[in-house]
Amino acid sequence: MNDIIHLLPDSVANQIAAGEVVQRPSSIIKEMVENSIDAGAKNVKVLVTDGGKTNVQVIDDGKGMSETDARLSFERHATSKIQKASDLFSLTTMGFRGEALASIAAVAQVELKTRRREDELGTMIQIAGSRVEKQEPVACPAGSNFSVQNLFYNVPARRKFLKSNQTELTNVVADFQRIVLVHPEISFTLYNNGVEMYNLPEASVRQRIIDVFGKKINADLLPIEVETSLVSISGYVGKPESSKKKGAHQYFFVNGRYMRHPYFHSAVMKAYENLIPTGEHVSYFIYFAVDASAIDVNVHPTKTEIKFDNEQPIWQVLSAAVRETIGQFCNVPMIDFDVEGKPDIPVMGATTSIPHQPKLSPSTYNPFKNGNTPSYSRSNGWEKLYNKYSTLGMQDGAENHDGVGLQDGEQGTEEGMLPASGRFGDDPMRGILDGNDIPEEVNLQGSIWNEIAVEKGTAPMPFDVSVQKFQYKGRYIVLPGTNGIMVVNQHRAHVRVLFDQNMQCINSGNRPSQKELFPIVVQFEKDDCIVLEDLMDDISSLGFDLSNLGGGSYSVNGIPVGLEGIDISVLLHDMIVSAKEKTNDIRRDAQEALALTMAENAAIVYGQVLSAVEMEHLLQDLFATKTPARTPDGKLIYTIIEDKTLNDFF
């Protein structure tokens, strides 16, 4: 019987390794720029064409390579950074496994020009699909010049999964930013299709953050600095008032290497607990310095997941350091009142008596009580039932226990809306009468309490719920029906309606625009400008009129009708962030992200009082949509409480 086990050819093995190391053009930039940093480069230039799919070029002024080293560097597991297995636990360089160049050369056409400073001539090597096509001496500057063309040219199945040029460029910029933020001592430049995007000179950490993300972020940065025997932590965190739902810049670095660490992220957010709204995030740029033997960076091919020996104590140090920074730099200013020339009013002590203290006697007024009406007894069990379901009896316009939208003479309570004193007497329960002695004007036909009243032999609750719909706590619209009660979330219902309207406008391109008397100037980061230009047609179809002023500034000359009172700058930034978060490179995804963000910002807010006519129009528009049950992002809009469920309560 023939043997069936055999060794894979090197070219096939390299292509398999490339599946882990090289996923897209940004992976090439990450690997080659890190090699430039390890080579001691002080100036690194990155050039990409068509988002990196056509060409990626990295030029540095590092130490360069000899002819033999240049040829050997493309062999698998060839490295100059480790000698023995124990070196893996004391790494101080970025790359070390020797897989990057071999993997890149297996799935692309690579040209390398490199020269050491002590050599007169350098070396030029051309490799395609792991096969060396040419090697010869060449005159070139000291350092290395890598050019990678036609990524995945020999693996069509993988090339077709590359996204659009704009999407790939966005990923390139993201990886570029992670590298430049941790190496402010090196000068970096980035070009896209011959146009300069970043020109970052050598600077301090704070200045590098400002150069990357703009001057606006400077006012939001708070310095953090702590040094212990376990770890040294430095960097910057954002002010609590700079929090945002989307687009926060959050970076962790350890020993000069970018990392993702959800556990440490929770430590930072724990420090902001009760300081920022739920669901919002702040930016942070935090740098860890630990003993190289206390971390393991060799747990993931991209080396972004790192294990720590002492995660829990570092978590505590980090959270405490952030709390201290917030407390030190974010003190609440005291109000200093001007008391000059004002009368001196002494502070009343705890034992001071109040003269002529008025005495109040309880009122006995009850509009439903006559001389023959028996007194109310709490022993009949209605008190518990009333407290549980009292919120169902709100009048139109009564919203929540905070007092939003209350009618004159009403007050909020913890249990819901109760009549104020004097409406049904001092005791709000006195309006609940026993037996059949019920005033005709409050014997409510059609009330959901009728069934209870028949079963218990008692009267229905003394407030009108016979209307077809009413608003509950400024959040829900309640509709009694033949088979139960429908409860509609008013904000989500409006989001559904506005989303469908926005999508119709995008498809037709005819949404009216309202011109601004004084145009608004909005500043975008450079990576946001890439997405914005790609989505400009869709944004214009929504009714926005934007003009590019250069340098990342855009003038908003017109906005869609109906967005009055909304922060246009925040809305546009949220729309861009939503578009960037889409994983599929389908134009429809970006359009839906724009439409949804705009709908969420323009929809009625919780607590907004709606009239009966407004509720009716909203419900009509909701059920005219194709999918009224859920929002575009899958959230439930309404639910139905069936009669059987209600009956089971009793």
N, C-alpha and C positions, 0 to 999 in steps of 0.2 A: 504494500500500500504506500502511495506517495506521501511525502511529508507536506503538510499544509501551512506550517508556520514559516514566515519569511520576514526579513527586515524591509521596512519602507525605504524607498529612495530618499536622499536628503531633500530633494526639491519638494516631495510630497510632505515630508515631515515638517518642513519649514512653512508650507502652506497651512498645515494644521495648526502650528504654533501661531501663525499670523491671525488665525481666527480669534485668539484670545488677546493678542497684543495690539493688532491693527484692526480697528473696527470701522474707522472713518478717517478722513484727512486730518482731523484734529488730533488723532492718536499719533500720527507721524510727527506733527509739530511738537507734541509733548515729549516724545522720545528723543528727537534730535536736538531740541533746545536744552533738554536736561543733559545730554552728552556735551553740548557746548559749555554749559555751566561747569560740569566736571572737568573740562579741559582748561578751565581758568580764563575763559573769555571775559572781556570787559565791555564788548560791544557785540550785540546780536541783532541781526536783521532777518526778518521773516517776510517772505513774499508768497502770496497765494494767487492762483488764477482759477476763476469759476468755483469759488468756495473751496479750492484745494483738490477738486476732482481732476482737473487738467494738469496742474503743476503745483508743487509745494517746494519752496527753496528756503534753506536756512544757511546763513553766512555768519561766521564768527571769526574772531581774532585770537582764538585759543592757541594751545601749544602745537596743534597739527600732528600729523603722523608721518612716519617713514614709509618707504615703498612697501616693505614687508608687512608693517602694521596695517597699512591701508587695505592690502589684499586679505589679510587674516581677519580683519574686523567684521567681514561679512560672513564668516563661518559661524555656525551655530555654537553657542556657549563659549564664544571667544570673548574674553574680558580682561581688562587690566586692573580691575578694582578689588578682586578677591583672589586669595591664593589657596585657602583651605576652608573647610566647612565652618570652623569656629568664627571666621570673618563675617559670616552672615548675621552674627549677633552683636556686631559692633560696627555697623555700616554708617559711614559718614558721607557717602556719595548718593547721587540720584539713581543712576542705572548701575546694575551689577551682574545681571544674569546672562548677558550676552545674547539675548534673543531678539532685540529690537531690530538691528540692522539686517540680520539674516531673515527675519520675518517680512520686513519691508521689501527687501530685494526679491523675495519669493512671489510677491503679488503686484509688483510695479516695475517700471523702468527707472533705474537709479544711475545717476552720474555723480561721482565724487572727485573734487579737486582739493588737494590738501598739501601743505608744506610746513615743515618745521622752520623756525627762525634761523637755525644754524645751517640749513641747506640752501643751496643756490637754486635748485629746481625742485618742483613738487611732483606729485603723482596724480594722474587722471585715470579713473577706472569707470567703465560702463558695464552695468549688470542688468539683465532682464530675465525675470523668472528663475532666479538663482543661478543663471549661467553667465559667466564672465565673457563679455563680447570684445572688450578692448582694455588694454592697460599700457600706458606710455608716459614718459616724462613730459612735464608741461610747466610753463612759467605761470605762476599764480601768487597771490599775496599769502603771507603767513596766516595759518589758521586752516579752517575747513569750509568747504562750500558744497553742501548736499543739495541735489536737485532730484526730486521724485516726481515722475510724470505718469499720467494715466493709471491711477490706482485701480487695482482689480481688473486690469486689461485682459488678463488670462483667466479670470474667474468671473465670467458673465453673471452667474447666478448670484454672486455677492454684489457685483456692481449695480445691478438693478435695484438693490435695496438702499442705495444711497439716496438721500433726499435732494431737494432742490438746492440750487447754488446758495440761496439766501439762508436756508436752514443749516447747511454745512458751514457757511461762513459764521453763523451765530455760534455754532459749537467750537469753531476755531478760535473765535474771540474769547469764549468762556475759558478754554484751556490756556490761552495766552495770558489772560488776566490772572489766573491762579499762579502762574509762574512768576510774572513780573511783580506781583504783590509781595512775594516772599524773598525777592532778590532786588531790593532797591539800590544796591551798590553797583548794579550792572545797567548799562544803557540798552534799551530795546526800541526797535521800530517795527511796525507792521504795515504792509502794503497789500491792498486788495485790487487786483486788475490794474496795477500801476498807480493807484491812488493811495496816498498816505492816510492811514487811519489812526495810528498811534506813533508818537515820537516822545519817548520817555527817557529823559536824561537821568544820570545818577542823582539820587535824592535821598532824603530821609524817608522813614516808613510813612509818616503822616502825609508828606508831600507826594509820595508815590500814590497813596490812596486818592488824594485830590486830583492828581494828574489823570488817573484812570477813570474816576467816577464824577469828576466835575467839582467846581468850587462850592457848589451848594451844600455838599456833604460835610464840608469843613466845620460848619457851625453845629453839627449834630454829633461830633466825635468827642467822647470822654476818655481820657487816658486811663489805662489799667496797668498796674505794675505791682508784682508780688514775687518774692523769692523765698523758697523754702528748701529744705534738704532733699525733697522729692522732686520738685519741679520749679522752674522759673517761668512766670507767665507775664507777658507784656502785650501791648497792642491797644486797641480802642474799641469801645462799645458805644452804641447810639443812645441819645437821650430818650427818655420815655415818651416825650411828646412827638418824637420823630417816627413812632411806630406806624406801620401800614399793613394792610391785609395782604398785599402782593408786592413783589419786587424788592424785598429787603435783601441786602447784600450780607451774606453770612459765610465767614471763612474761618477755618481752623488750620493752623500750620504747626508741625512738630519737627524740630531740627531741620528747618529749611524745606520741608516737604508738605504739600497740601494733603489734607485728609478729610474724610467724612466721619463724623462721630456723633450719632444720635444721643448717646448717653451724656456726653459733655454739652450737647445742645440743650438738653433738658435742664442742666445745671444753670446755664445762662438764663433761660426763660423762667426758671424758678425764682431767680433774683428779681425779675420784673413782675412777679405775681402781684396782682391788685394795683399795679401801676399803669398797665396798659389794658385796653379793651380785650376781651376774650376773642381769640381768633386772629389777633394782629401780632406782628413780629417786628423786631428791631434789627438794625444792621450791627454786625460786629466783625472785627478783624483781630483774632486772638492768636498769639504766637507762643508755643510751648517749647521750652528747652529742657530736655531730660537726658539722662545717661543713655547712650545708644544701646547699652546692654539691657535696658529696662523696657524696651519696646521691640515688637516684631513687625517688620514692614513686609515680610515675604509671605503674606497670607492671601494675596490677590494679585492677578497678573498686572493690573493697572496700578498697584501699590497705593491705592487711596483708602484702603481699609487697614487700620493699624491697631494692634493689640498692645495694651499697657499692662505692666505687672501690678500697678497700684491704682487701678481705675477709681475705686471708691474714695480714697483719701484725696486724690487729685480733683474729683468731682466736688468735694467739700471745699477745697482750697479755691477752686474756680468760682463757685457760687458765692463764697464769702468775699472774694476779691471784687466781683461785679457789684455786690450789694454795697461794699464800702465805697466804690467809685461813684455809684449813684447817689449815696448819701452825702458824699463829700462835695460833689459838683452840682447837685440838683436840689439844694435847700430851698424850701418854699419861702419867698420873701415875706417879711412881716409888714403889716399895715400900721403905719405911724400916724395917729390922728393928731390934728392940730387942736390943742386944748387951750391955747393962749387966749385970754379974755373970756373964756367960757366959765359958767358957774361950776363950782366944785360940789359934785353930788356924792355924798358919802356912800360907801359900799355897805349894803345891809348885811348884817351878820346873821348867822344861823339861828341865834336866840332872839333876834329882834322881833317884837310883836307888831302886827299891823293893826293900827287903831281903826275903829268903826268898820270892822270886817263885815261885809254884807252876808246875810243869811238867806239861803234859798230853800224854799219848800217845794217838794216835788209836785209837778202839775198832774192833774187828774183828768185833763181834757181828752176825750175820745169821740171823734165824730161819728163812730158807728155804734156808740153805746147809748142805750136808753134805760129807762128805769126798770124794765122787766128783763134786761139781758143778764144772764148769769155771768159771774166772774170767770176769768180764764184760769185754768189750772195747767201747770206745766207737766203734770203727771201723765197727760195723755200721750206723751212721746213726740209731739209735734216739734218741740224745740230742736231735737237732734236732726229731724228731717228737714226742718227749715234751714238750719245752718248749713246743711250739706247741699241744698239745692236753691238757696236764696239767690245765687247769681243768675239763675234763669229768668228772674223777673225784672231785669234791668229795663228801664225806659229807653226809648230811642235816643241815643246821644250819650248815655252813661257808659263809661269805658272800663276803668280799672280801679283798683283800690288805692292807687296813687292820686286819684282825683282828676284824671284826664277826662275831659268831656263831660263833667257832671252837670246835671240840671241844677237850677237855682234851688237851694234848700236841701240838697243831698250831700252826703258825705261818704267817704270810702272807709271800708273796714277790711280786716284781714280775710274775712270769709267771703267778701264780695260786696255788692251794693245793698245797703239797707236804707229804709226811709229815715229821714232826719227826725229829731225830736219834734213833736207837734203834728207830724203828718198822720201818724196812727197812734198818737199819745206818746208818753214817755217810754213805754215799753213797746218796742216794735212788734212784739209777739201778740199784743192785745188785738191786733187786727185779725187774728185767726180765731174764728168763733166756733163754738161747739154746736153739734146737733144741726137742726134745720133752720135755726134762727139766723139767717143770713140776709143782709140787706139786698134788695133786688138789683141795685146798681152794681154790686160786686160779684154777683153770681155769674161767673164767666163761663159761657158756653164755648166749647171747642178747646178749652185749656187742657194741657197734658196732665193737669192735676185732677181732672174729673174722675179718671179711673181710680186714682188713689182715694179721692173723696168717697166714691161709691163703696170701695172695699173697706175703708176705715170707718165709714159712716160719719165723716167729718166734712167740713167745708173746704173748697179749693183755696189756694193761696190768693191773697188780696192784691194782686197786681196783674196787669193785662199782658198776657203772652199770646193773645189770639192773633196778633199781627203776623203777616206772612213771613217776615224776616226781621231780624234785629242784630245789632252789633254787640259782640261780647268782648269786653276788655280791650277794645281797640285793635284786636288781632283777628277775630273770626266773625264771619257772617253765618248766622244760624237760620235754617229754613225748616220749619215743621212740614212733614210730608205725610202721605197716606201710610207709608210703611215704616216711618221712623223720622229721624232728625238728621239733616245734612249740615255738617260743619265745614266751612270753607275758609282757608287761610287767605286773607285778603291780599297780603303782599305777594305771595307766590302766585295767586291768581292773576294779579296785574303783571307780574313778570312774564307769565305765559302769554298774555295778550300782547304785551309790548314786543316780546321776542318775535312772535309771528308777524307783527307789523313791520319790524325792522328787517326781517328776512325778505318780506315782500318789497320793501324799498331797495334793498341791495339788488334783488333780482331785476327790478324794473329801473332802478337808478334815477328815480324821480322824486325823492323825498325833498320837501321844501326846506330851504335854508333861511335862517334869520340873520341878517347882517349885523355885525357888532359896530356900535358907534365908536368905541375905542377898542381896537384889536388887542387881543391877549397874546403876549409872547410867552411861549412855553419852551423850556430847555430840556432836551433829551440827551441821554448818554449815547456814546458812539455806537454801541451795539444795539441800542433801541432804534437808532436812526436807520439801521439796516432793515429791520422789520417794518418800520414805519413807511419807508419808501416802497417796500414790496406790497404794502397794504393800502397805499394812497388812493387807489381807485375805489376800493371798497369803503374806505372812510369817507370819501367824497360822496359816494352814493347814499350814505346815511344822512347827509346834509351838512357835513363839515366843509369849511373852506379854509385850507391851510396853505401858507406860502413859506417856502424854505428861505430863511435869512442867512444860512451858512453858519458853520461852527456849532451845529447841533441845535440851533434856535429856529423855531417855527412861529409864524404869526397866524393866530386863529382869527380870521376875518369874518367867519360866519359859523353858526352852530345850528343843529336841527331844532325845529320848532318844538317847544314843549320841554326844553332843558333849562329853563330859567331857574336860577337859584342853585344850580349844581356846579361844583368845582370842576371846570373843564380840564384843568391841568391834571387833576387826580384821575378823572375819567379817561383821558387819553392814555395816561401811563398804565392804568389797569387794563385797558384794551390791548395794549402792546404786550404786557406780561401774559395775559390770557392767550394771545396768539402764539407766544414763544413756548408756552407750556404744552401746546398740542404736539403729540408725538408723530402723528401721521402727516405726511407732506401732501395734503390735499387742500386745495384752495377753499373748499367748502368748510373745512375745519376752522380755518382762520376767519371766514365770514361769520360762522356761528359764534365764535368767541367774541367777535366785535359786537354782534347783535345781542348776545347774552349779557355782556358787561354793561352795555348801554341800557338794557332793560332793567337790570338790577339797580343801577344808579338812579333811574328815572321813576321806578315804581313807587307807589304810595308806601309810606313807612308804617311800622307798627305804632299804634297809638293815634293815628289820624282818624278823626271823626268823619264818618260818611253818612250822608242823608239817605233816606229811603230810595230816592231817585238814583243817586250815585251807586248804591248797592245793586239796584236792579240793572243799571247799564253795565256794571262790571260783570255781573253774572251772565247777562246775555252775551257779552263779548267773549267770556270764558268758554261757554258751551258752544259757541260758534267756531272755536278752534278744533283742529283735528284730534288733538290729544289733551283734553282738559284735565285729565286726572293727575298729570305730573308736569313738573317744570322741565325745561330742556336739559338740565343736569340731573334729572331723575328724582327730585324731591316731591313728596306727596303734597297735593294741593287741597284735596278735600277727602272727607271720610263720612260714612253714613252709620249712625247708631240706630240699629233696627229696634222696632217695637219690642221684639222678644228680649233683646238685651236689656231694654229699660224695664220690662216687666220682671225680669229675673232679679233686678235689684230689690224688689219688694216681695 
